[in-house]
């Protein structure tokens, strides 16, 4: 079992999604879970929508329409014409539901934590479904599964949740025993608490989702696909002389992530560290990384 996670930059447009499908196709040597972030900067735009709506600023409608337009464009570009009706109907229905939530925020002038969780996770829920359906259309052996039906949190103190690993693992085993597909596609960032409410796992939470799944499945490795080739000695977009660090211990990686290495979300490390599962940071825009 391998777990692959793709960040927003890796699936930011139709061309990049095509590239990701090529990477996934090359992973057929073992059963694979693929976790997706939201497309591009969708999460930031969704949170902006919620904030504007709570202020009764009608500009939230412009942001909403731009998010919808982006997803429609990706679908019409990638899906064969005969299959577009089904996926476009699905996308439009989901966006209609989002629109209703935003209208409610606008009316109440309140962007509650519950609304935040529902809105901010919308991007992952729509992206994983679109890409999963596209992969199936292209002949990949895929099952699409909502992470909320597997990953469960428990309340440890008022306002604070943590992953219930025992329950999460039991749910995974119950689901996976009847699944023969080579690839399971899931959304990152989102889970449910033990009362059935949607919860989010923090910004960068899709990495955490992938790490949790790697841990409960005892995966051979966790691959995080992004727009840089590993953890560098400095930000390569700022410091041209920086270079990738070939190997880091879990402790070193955790320290770097806590001190601002944005390529790795800090909570990601502990679940795989406990099982001694290696984390590989790969660049989805570097064709050499397709050889898995």
N, C-alpha and C positions, 0 to 999 in steps of 0.2 A: 504494500500500500504506500502510495505517495500522496502528499497534499500539496497542491499548487494554489497560490493566491496571486491574483492580478489586481494591481492598483488602478486608480482612475485614469492616470496618464496612459496606461497600457491599452485602455479601451475607449479613448477619448473621441474617436471618430470611426467611420466605417473601415478605413484602411487599416487602422490599428487593430480592430476587432478581427479582420481577416488574418492578420499576423498572429494574433493570439490563438486562433483556431489551428494554425499550422503548428504552433508550439504544443498545443494539447494533443494534436494528432500524433506527434512524435513520442508521446508518453505511453503508448499502448503496450509497452513491455510489462506493465503491472497495473493493477487496479488503482484508480486515481480519483481523488476528491479535488474538485476545482472550486475555489472560493472567489467571488467577484466583489470588488468595490463598486460604488456608483460610477457612472460614466463621467469622465472629466471632472469638472468642478460642480457637479449636480448638487452635492450635499450642501456646499456653501450657498448656492442659489436657493435651495429649499429653505434653509434657515433664514435667509434674507427675506423670502416670501412671508414666512411666519411672522417675523418681526415687523415688516411693513404692514401686514394685515392687522396686527395687534394695535398699530398706531393709526389705523384707518387711513392709511396712505394707499390710494388706488394704484400706485406704481407696482404693487404686488402682482397685479394682473399682467403687467408687461413681462415681469420676470417669469411668472408661471407660463405664459405663452411661449417664451423663448426656450424654456426647458422642454415643453411639449414638442415644439417645432424640431428641436435637436433630436429627440428620440424618434419622431416620425420620419425624419430625414434618414436616419441610420437604417430604419426598417425598410423603407422604400428603396434604399440603395443596395442593401444586402440580400433581401429575400426575393426569391423568384416571384414574378408577377402573380402567378396562380395561387401562391401561398400568402400573399400580402393581406388579403381580406381578414383572415383569421387573426394574424398578429396585430394588425392595426386596430381591429375591434377590441382586442384585449388591452392594448396600450391606451386607447381612448377611454375605455371603461375605468381603468385604474386612475387615469388623470381626472376623470369626472369625480371619482371618489375623493381625490386630493383637493379638487376645487371646492367640494362641499365642506371639507375640513377647514380650508382657508376662509371660506365665507363665514363659518361659525366663529373663527377667531376674530374676523373683522367685526362681527355683530357684538361679540362679548368684550372686545378690546382686551383680550387676555391670551397670552401665549404660554399656556400651562406646561408643566413638565410632561404630562401625558400627551399633549398635542405635539410637543417638541419631539418626543420619541417616535410618534407616528409619522410626522412629517420628515424628520431628518433621515429616517431609514428607508424612505420611499425609493430613493435612487438605487439601493442595492436590490430591493425587491423587484424592481422593473428590469434592471440590467441583467441579473442572472437568468431571468426568464427569457428575455430576448435572445441572449447568447446561447442559452441551452437549446431553445427551439431552433435557432439557426444551425447549431452543431448537428442536431438531429436531421435537419433538412439536408445537410451536407454528408450524411451517412455515418456520423459518429454514434457509437453505442452509448447513449446518454440517458440517465434518469435525472429529472429535475426535482430537487427536494428543498423545501423551505426550512431554513436553519431554526426557525422559531419552534418547529415541531420536535427538535432534538435538544438544542442548547437551552438549559433552564437555570435560572438563578434562584437564590434563596435570600431572604432578608436576614442580615446579621445584626443590624441595628437600624433605628429609624432613618430612612433615607439612604441606606447603604445596602447594596446587594453584592453577592459574590457567586461565582459559578458553583452549582451543585453538581460536582463531577460524578458522583455515584448515580444520580438520577439521569444525568446526561448520557452516561455510558450505557445504562440500561435501555434508554430510549433508542440509542444508536443500534444496539444489538438486536432489539426487536424489529427495527426498520430494515437493517442490512441483511438479516438472515434470509429474506425472500427476494433480495435484489441481486440480479446476475449481471447487470450492466457493468461495462469496464470503467465508465466515467460517471461520477455523480456530481452534478453542478448545484452549488448552494450560494445563497447570499451571505456576505459578511456583515459585521457591525450590529446585527440584531439578534435578540433572543426573547424569551418570555420568562417572567417570574413564575413562582409556583401558584400564583393566583390567576394566571392566564393573561396578564397584562404585557404589552410590548415593552421591552427595555432595550436600551442601546449600550454598547460596550466601550464608549468613549471614542473620541476622534482618533483614527488609526485602528479602530476596533475590528476592522476586517482582518488585519494581521492576527489579532487575538483570536478571532473566530477560527482561523486556519490552524493556529497553534493548539487550541482546545481540541479540534478534530484530530490533529496529528497525535495528540496525547491519548485520547480515548480509543483510537484505532491502532495504537502502537506502530505508527507509520515508520518506514525506513528513513524518510527525511521530509523536511518541510522546505519548499521552495517559494520564496517571495519574489515575484516578478515585478519590476518597477522600471524606472527610466535611468538608473545608474547601475554600474557593474560592481556592486558590493558596497561595503563600508570603506570610505576613503579617509585618508589622514586629515583632510580638511574638505570643506564644501568645494567639489570640483567645478561648480558653476562660478565660484568666486576666486579660488586659488588654482591657477593653471598647473602649478607644479605638484599638486596633490596626486596621490596614487592609491589604488585599492589595497587594503590590508588582506593578505592571503588567508590568514587564520586568526581567529579570536576565541578565547575561552568564553563560556557563558557569562562568567563574572565580568570580564572585560567588555563584552557586548552590552551587558546590562548597564554598566557604568557609563559607557559612551551614549547609550540611548537616554539615560537620565540627564546627561550633560548636553543634550541637544542634537544628537545624531538622528535626524528626522527619518532616515531610511528604515529605522526599526522602532516600533511602538513598544515602550518599556514592558507592559504586561505580557507581551508575546513570548518572552524568553522563559519564564518560569515553568509553564506546562510542559514544554519540550525538554527543558533542563532536567526535570524530575524523571524523565524517561530516557535521557541521554540520546535524544533525537537531534541530528545535526540540522542547522538552518543554513540554507544556501540563498544568498541574495543574487538574483540574476537580472540582466538587462534585457527586456523584451524587444528592444530595438537593435540588439546585437545578434546577428544571424548565427554566430558561433555558439550562442547559448541554447540554440534549439536542439543541439545534440545532448540529450539527457542521459 
